[in-house]
Amino acid sequence: MRTLVLGRTPARVTEVLATLRGDGFDAEGVSTDEEARKLLGAEEFGVLIIGGGVEPDSRAALKEFAAEHGVRRVIDGALTAPFDAYVRRAFEPLIRETASTG
């Protein structure tokens, strides 16, 4: 199941992607709403992770857009260090759960 990660800090997006990909997940990452919309509209993603730095208005609009484009789960995240441990504890179980119910 493909996962899209949206975060305002590119370095953090890169760290999340490194952990997810290293653990066998198919994931892409972007830092702008426009990039997220483009990917969600053109490709199939089952999960969208929205980082804590994404503004409330953007977050709400992206959740609606994601639902319209077949995203099955939106995860609200706010990374805490160490980032790899947070990703494994907070994101990966939800991605697995979503994949197993499909």
PyMOL CGO cylinders between C-alpha atoms (Angstrom):
from pymol import cmd
from pymol.cgo import CYLINDER

trace = [
    CYLINDER, 0.00, 0.00, 0.00, 1.46, 3.32, -1.07, 0.3, 1, 1, 1, 1, 1, 1,
    CYLINDER, 1.46, 3.32, -1.07, 1.84, 6.05, 1.50, 0.3, 1, 1, 1, 1, 1, 1,
    CYLINDER, 1.84, 6.05, 1.50, 2.22, 9.77, 0.87, 0.3, 1, 1, 1, 1, 1, 1,
    CYLINDER, 2.22, 9.77, 0.87, 4.00, 11.84, 3.51, 0.3, 1, 1, 1, 1, 1, 1,
    CYLINDER, 4.00, 11.84, 3.51, 3.37, 15.61, 3.60, 0.3, 1, 1, 1, 1, 1, 1,
    CYLINDER, 3.37, 15.61, 3.60, 5.58, 17.68, 5.86, 0.3, 1, 1, 1, 1, 1, 1,
    CYLINDER, 5.58, 17.68, 5.86, 6.70, 21.27, 5.77, 0.3, 1, 1, 1, 1, 1, 1,
    CYLINDER, 6.70, 21.27, 5.77, 10.33, 20.46, 6.65, 0.3, 1, 1, 1, 1, 1, 1,
    CYLINDER, 10.33, 20.46, 6.65, 12.00, 18.58, 3.77, 0.3, 1, 1, 1, 1, 1, 1,
    CYLINDER, 12.00, 18.58, 3.77, 14.71, 17.12, 6.02, 0.3, 1, 1, 1, 1, 1, 1,
    CYLINDER, 14.71, 17.12, 6.02, 12.08, 15.56, 8.28, 0.3, 1, 1, 1, 1, 1, 1,
    CYLINDER, 12.08, 15.56, 8.28, 10.14, 14.21, 5.31, 0.3, 1, 1, 1, 1, 1, 1,
    CYLINDER, 10.14, 14.21, 5.31, 13.38, 12.62, 4.11, 0.3, 1, 1, 1, 1, 1, 1,
    CYLINDER, 13.38, 12.62, 4.11, 13.94, 11.01, 7.51, 0.3, 1, 1, 1, 1, 1, 1,
    CYLINDER, 13.94, 11.01, 7.51, 10.40, 9.63, 7.63, 0.3, 1, 1, 1, 1, 1, 1,
    CYLINDER, 10.40, 9.63, 7.63, 10.77, 8.24, 4.11, 0.3, 1, 1, 1, 1, 1, 1,
    CYLINDER, 10.77, 8.24, 4.11, 14.11, 6.64, 4.94, 0.3, 1, 1, 1, 1, 1, 1,
    CYLINDER, 14.11, 6.64, 4.94, 12.57, 4.79, 7.89, 0.3, 1, 1, 1, 1, 1, 1,
    CYLINDER, 12.57, 4.79, 7.89, 9.43, 3.74, 6.03, 0.3, 1, 1, 1, 1, 1, 1,
    CYLINDER, 9.43, 3.74, 6.03, 11.32, 2.58, 2.94, 0.3, 1, 1, 1, 1, 1, 1,
    CYLINDER, 11.32, 2.58, 2.94, 13.97, 0.87, 5.05, 0.3, 1, 1, 1, 1, 1, 1,
    CYLINDER, 13.97, 0.87, 5.05, 11.18, -1.08, 6.75, 0.3, 1, 1, 1, 1, 1, 1,
    CYLINDER, 11.18, -1.08, 6.75, 9.72, -2.15, 3.40, 0.3, 1, 1, 1, 1, 1, 1,
    CYLINDER, 9.72, -2.15, 3.40, 6.96, 0.43, 2.89, 0.3, 1, 1, 1, 1, 1, 1,
    CYLINDER, 6.96, 0.43, 2.89, 6.24, 2.05, -0.48, 0.3, 1, 1, 1, 1, 1, 1,
    CYLINDER, 6.24, 2.05, -0.48, 6.29, 5.76, 0.35, 0.3, 1, 1, 1, 1, 1, 1,
    CYLINDER, 6.29, 5.76, 0.35, 6.65, 9.13, -1.35, 0.3, 1, 1, 1, 1, 1, 1,
    CYLINDER, 6.65, 9.13, -1.35, 7.10, 12.50, 0.31, 0.3, 1, 1, 1, 1, 1, 1,
    CYLINDER, 7.10, 12.50, 0.31, 6.40, 16.15, -0.47, 0.3, 1, 1, 1, 1, 1, 1,
    CYLINDER, 6.40, 16.15, -0.47, 6.54, 19.49, 1.32, 0.3, 1, 1, 1, 1, 1, 1,
    CYLINDER, 6.54, 19.49, 1.32, 3.80, 21.54, -0.35, 0.3, 1, 1, 1, 1, 1, 1,
    CYLINDER, 3.80, 21.54, -0.35, 0.05, 21.19, -0.67, 0.3, 1, 1, 1, 1, 1, 1,
    CYLINDER, 0.05, 21.19, -0.67, 0.35, 21.58, -4.45, 0.3, 1, 1, 1, 1, 1, 1,
    CYLINDER, 0.35, 21.58, -4.45, 2.76, 18.64, -4.70, 0.3, 1, 1, 1, 1, 1, 1,
    CYLINDER, 2.76, 18.64, -4.70, 0.49, 16.54, -2.50, 0.3, 1, 1, 1, 1, 1, 1,
    CYLINDER, 0.49, 16.54, -2.50, -2.58, 17.32, -4.59, 0.3, 1, 1, 1, 1, 1, 1,
    CYLINDER, -2.58, 17.32, -4.59, -0.72, 16.53, -7.80, 0.3, 1, 1, 1, 1, 1, 1,
    CYLINDER, -0.72, 16.53, -7.80, 0.39, 13.11, -6.55, 0.3, 1, 1, 1, 1, 1, 1,
    CYLINDER, 0.39, 13.11, -6.55, -2.93, 12.26, -4.91, 0.3, 1, 1, 1, 1, 1, 1,
    CYLINDER, -2.93, 12.26, -4.91, -4.76, 13.15, -8.11, 0.3, 1, 1, 1, 1, 1, 1,
    CYLINDER, -4.76, 13.15, -8.11, -2.46, 11.22, -10.42, 0.3, 1, 1, 1, 1, 1, 1,
    CYLINDER, -2.46, 11.22, -10.42, -1.48, 8.16, -8.40, 0.3, 1, 1, 1, 1, 1, 1,
    CYLINDER, -1.48, 8.16, -8.40, -3.08, 5.72, -6.03, 0.3, 1, 1, 1, 1, 1, 1,
    CYLINDER, -3.08, 5.72, -6.03, -2.23, 6.13, -2.35, 0.3, 1, 1, 1, 1, 1, 1,
    CYLINDER, -2.23, 6.13, -2.35, -3.89, 4.24, 0.47, 0.3, 1, 1, 1, 1, 1, 1,
    CYLINDER, -3.89, 4.24, 0.47, -2.48, 6.35, 3.30, 0.3, 1, 1, 1, 1, 1, 1,
    CYLINDER, -2.48, 6.35, 3.30, -1.68, 10.04, 3.70, 0.3, 1, 1, 1, 1, 1, 1,
    CYLINDER, -1.68, 10.04, 3.70, 0.48, 11.18, 6.62, 0.3, 1, 1, 1, 1, 1, 1,
    CYLINDER, 0.48, 11.18, 6.62, 0.17, 14.89, 7.37, 0.3, 1, 1, 1, 1, 1, 1,
    CYLINDER, 0.17, 14.89, 7.37, 2.93, 16.38, 9.50, 0.3, 1, 1, 1, 1, 1, 1,
    CYLINDER, 2.93, 16.38, 9.50, 2.39, 18.56, 12.53, 0.3, 1, 1, 1, 1, 1, 1,
    CYLINDER, 2.39, 18.56, 12.53, 3.63, 21.70, 10.77, 0.3, 1, 1, 1, 1, 1, 1,
    CYLINDER, 3.63, 21.70, 10.77, 0.83, 21.66, 8.21, 0.3, 1, 1, 1, 1, 1, 1,
    CYLINDER, 0.83, 21.66, 8.21, -1.58, 24.50, 8.91, 0.3, 1, 1, 1, 1, 1, 1,
    CYLINDER, -1.58, 24.50, 8.91, -5.18, 23.67, 10.01, 0.3, 1, 1, 1, 1, 1, 1,
    CYLINDER, -5.18, 23.67, 10.01, -6.81, 25.04, 6.82, 0.3, 1, 1, 1, 1, 1, 1,
    CYLINDER, -6.81, 25.04, 6.82, -4.41, 23.10, 4.60, 0.3, 1, 1, 1, 1, 1, 1,
    CYLINDER, -4.41, 23.10, 4.60, -4.86, 19.98, 6.72, 0.3, 1, 1, 1, 1, 1, 1,
    CYLINDER, -4.86, 19.98, 6.72, -8.66, 20.10, 6.40, 0.3, 1, 1, 1, 1, 1, 1,
    CYLINDER, -8.66, 20.10, 6.40, -8.57, 20.76, 2.65, 0.3, 1, 1, 1, 1, 1, 1,
    CYLINDER, -8.57, 20.76, 2.65, -6.08, 17.95, 2.05, 0.3, 1, 1, 1, 1, 1, 1,
    CYLINDER, -6.08, 17.95, 2.05, -8.10, 15.48, 4.09, 0.3, 1, 1, 1, 1, 1, 1,
    CYLINDER, -8.10, 15.48, 4.09, -11.13, 16.25, 1.94, 0.3, 1, 1, 1, 1, 1, 1,
    CYLINDER, -11.13, 16.25, 1.94, -9.11, 16.01, -1.28, 0.3, 1, 1, 1, 1, 1, 1,
    CYLINDER, -9.11, 16.01, -1.28, -7.57, 12.71, -0.15, 0.3, 1, 1, 1, 1, 1, 1,
    CYLINDER, -7.57, 12.71, -0.15, -10.99, 11.22, 0.59, 0.3, 1, 1, 1, 1, 1, 1,
    CYLINDER, -10.99, 11.22, 0.59, -12.18, 12.21, -2.89, 0.3, 1, 1, 1, 1, 1, 1,
    CYLINDER, -12.18, 12.21, -2.89, -9.18, 10.43, -4.40, 0.3, 1, 1, 1, 1, 1, 1,
    CYLINDER, -9.18, 10.43, -4.40, -9.48, 7.07, -2.67, 0.3, 1, 1, 1, 1, 1, 1,
    CYLINDER, -9.48, 7.07, -2.67, -7.13, 7.51, 0.27, 0.3, 1, 1, 1, 1, 1, 1,
    CYLINDER, -7.13, 7.51, 0.27, -8.31, 5.07, 2.91, 0.3, 1, 1, 1, 1, 1, 1,
    CYLINDER, -8.31, 5.07, 2.91, -6.61, 6.58, 5.96, 0.3, 1, 1, 1, 1, 1, 1,
    CYLINDER, -6.61, 6.58, 5.96, -5.20, 9.97, 6.90, 0.3, 1, 1, 1, 1, 1, 1,
    CYLINDER, -5.20, 9.97, 6.90, -2.73, 9.98, 9.79, 0.3, 1, 1, 1, 1, 1, 1,
    CYLINDER, -2.73, 9.98, 9.79, -2.04, 13.19, 11.68, 0.3, 1, 1, 1, 1, 1, 1,
    CYLINDER, -2.04, 13.19, 11.68, 1.54, 13.23, 12.83, 0.3, 1, 1, 1, 1, 1, 1,
    CYLINDER, 1.54, 13.23, 12.83, 3.87, 15.44, 14.79, 0.3, 1, 1, 1, 1, 1, 1,
    CYLINDER, 3.87, 15.44, 14.79, 7.33, 13.93, 14.88, 0.3, 1, 1, 1, 1, 1, 1,
    CYLINDER, 7.33, 13.93, 14.88, 9.24, 13.60, 18.08, 0.3, 1, 1, 1, 1, 1, 1,
    CYLINDER, 9.24, 13.60, 18.08, 12.84, 12.46, 18.37, 0.3, 1, 1, 1, 1, 1, 1,
    CYLINDER, 12.84, 12.46, 18.37, 14.10, 9.93, 17.74, 0.3, 1, 1, 1, 1, 1, 1,
    CYLINDER, 14.10, 9.93, 17.74, 12.22, 10.15, 14.46, 0.3, 1, 1, 1, 1, 1, 1,
    CYLINDER, 12.22, 10.15, 14.46, 12.76, 6.55, 13.37, 0.3, 1, 1, 1, 1, 1, 1,
    CYLINDER, 12.76, 6.55, 13.37, 11.31, 5.21, 16.62, 0.3, 1, 1, 1, 1, 1, 1,
    CYLINDER, 11.31, 5.21, 16.62, 8.32, 7.55, 16.33, 0.3, 1, 1, 1, 1, 1, 1,
    CYLINDER, 8.32, 7.55, 16.33, 7.64, 6.44, 12.74, 0.3, 1, 1, 1, 1, 1, 1,
    CYLINDER, 7.64, 6.44, 12.74, 7.79, 2.79, 13.77, 0.3, 1, 1, 1, 1, 1, 1,
    CYLINDER, 7.79, 2.79, 13.77, 5.56, 3.33, 16.80, 0.3, 1, 1, 1, 1, 1, 1,
    CYLINDER, 5.56, 3.33, 16.80, 3.00, 5.82, 15.44, 0.3, 1, 1, 1, 1, 1, 1,
    CYLINDER, 3.00, 5.82, 15.44, 2.81, 5.39, 11.67, 0.3, 1, 1, 1, 1, 1, 1,
    CYLINDER, 2.81, 5.39, 11.67, 3.80, 1.88, 10.67, 0.3, 1, 1, 1, 1, 1, 1,
    CYLINDER, 3.80, 1.88, 10.67, 1.14, 0.02, 12.70, 0.3, 1, 1, 1, 1, 1, 1,
    CYLINDER, 1.14, 0.02, 12.70, -1.59, 2.21, 11.18, 0.3, 1, 1, 1, 1, 1, 1,
    CYLINDER, -1.59, 2.21, 11.18, -0.27, 1.66, 7.65, 0.3, 1, 1, 1, 1, 1, 1,
    CYLINDER, -0.27, 1.66, 7.65, -0.20, -2.10, 8.24, 0.3, 1, 1, 1, 1, 1, 1,
    CYLINDER, -0.20, -2.10, 8.24, -3.71, -2.05, 9.69, 0.3, 1, 1, 1, 1, 1, 1,
    CYLINDER, -3.71, -2.05, 9.69, -5.03, -0.12, 6.70, 0.3, 1, 1, 1, 1, 1, 1,
    CYLINDER, -5.03, -0.12, 6.70, -3.33, -2.51, 4.27, 0.3, 1, 1, 1, 1, 1, 1,
    CYLINDER, -3.33, -2.51, 4.27, -4.73, -5.57, 6.04, 0.3, 1, 1, 1, 1, 1, 1,
    CYLINDER, -4.73, -5.57, 6.04, -8.32, -4.34, 5.88, 0.3, 1, 1, 1, 1, 1, 1,
    CYLINDER, -8.32, -4.34, 5.88, -8.25, -3.87, 2.13, 0.3, 1, 1, 1, 1, 1, 1,
]
cmd.load_cgo(trace, "trace")
